[in-house]
Amino acid sequence: MSGFTTRAVHSGQEPDRLTGAVIPPIYQTSTFVQDGINVLRDGHEYSRGSNPTRNGFEEQLCALEGGLRGFAFASGIACEDALLRAVLRPGDHVVLGGDGYGGTNRLITRVLAPWRIGHTPVDVTDLDEVRQAFVAETKVVWVETPTNPRLGIADLAALTELAHEHGALLVVDNTFASPYLQRPLEFGADVVVHSTTKYVGGHSDVLGGAVVVADREWAVEPVNGFSPGATLAELVGFQQFAGGAVAGPQDSYLAARGLKTLSLRMERHQDNAGRIAEWLTQRPEVSQVLYPGLPDHPGHELAARQMEGFGGMVSFRLRGGESAARRFAESTLMYKLSVSLGGVESLICWPSEMTHGSVVGTPQAVPTDLVRLSVGIEDLEDHLADLERAFTS
Ligand SMILES: *Cc1c(COP(=O)(O)O)cnc(C)c1O
């Protein structure tokens, strides 16, 4: 198999067969002409079922995660919803990483709970706590690593073993690491999900989500018309088509274009992030820096084994508490105050009531003295000058 960046540039991105256009066209079409009733050209009938631009992106991402099939959706949350409805039935239960994306928590606790999907929040960096959270109905263990926003590291090989012992799937939200730094399927995970809105797209100009599945059968009640021996690819593919939250051709094109430069961007993101994390440890205003690249981070050694770098996200806590954290987040200039992450430009957020507003007042609430940086690719001196200014303003 060719190298990562070669696959990022070429997998699913072959020149157009008809015209030779080096960049595959954006097939901005809803439907495809048939050469006779149900005689389809290249298998395309209607863009909810398949569209060459979307399919090209799905193949490209799948080649990078090392999966069997990829499926692209209109947003990260849409892909999570489709995946969970594909593999769960009423009465099932999810072991859910507690330090994670607030929207995933909202989906499971407020959208799926009324359909009798139970869940138990856990600290995914604590294997004993995870072990104790399983019940007979557990069908999915849902993990983000690095976690959001505390940047804890979960042991993917150990979690795979635990999930499989209990007859459950291990689903890994790989948005923070991206496939360049971490490939969960290599550790035995069954499914990878992405908000392609973030590092995959990489330019904060498109929303998207994707599911990549391993080659695996999954027994669910055959209410979809599938026999119990259906594969994850069949189940998710059916849900994508029948539920319909697909990525459009323009969005698929933007995500595919971004993905080609993932390795270059990630190198720069994490080079900047590592230096900024170190610099923050020297600041008297900071009580704790949360970055897995720092040697005293509790997940440092695990991250060094499991990842090929430590990523571009840095969180830190301020001695001055909530008011200092709020003031800091509102004081940077180059770092834009926004939710989201993973774009070339730097973003700052106060997760407590921005990204994690949906868990305020629950045990998953984020400490109010915590600030999260999505470190962009700008020049290091400009990062440090901006952060310095915010400390002293
Ligand atoms: C943003 C994000 C999501 C949700 O994705 P959308 O594209 O916003 O729907 C899911 N997981 C993680 C880790 C995210 O950062």
The ligand as an ORCA input file, in Angstrom:
! r2SCAN-3c Opt
* xyz 0 1
  C     -17.767     18.981     15.959
  C     -17.708     17.611     16.500
  C     -18.763     16.713     16.295
  C     -20.040     17.099     15.584
  O     -19.817     17.366     14.253
  P     -20.677     18.437     13.378
  O     -19.986     18.381     12.073
  O     -20.587     19.741     14.092
  O     -22.066     17.927     13.346
  C     -18.608     15.430     16.793
  N     -17.508     15.058     17.471
  C     -16.485     15.899     17.690
  C     -15.300     15.432     18.453
  C     -16.551     17.200     17.217
  O     -15.552     18.041     17.460
*
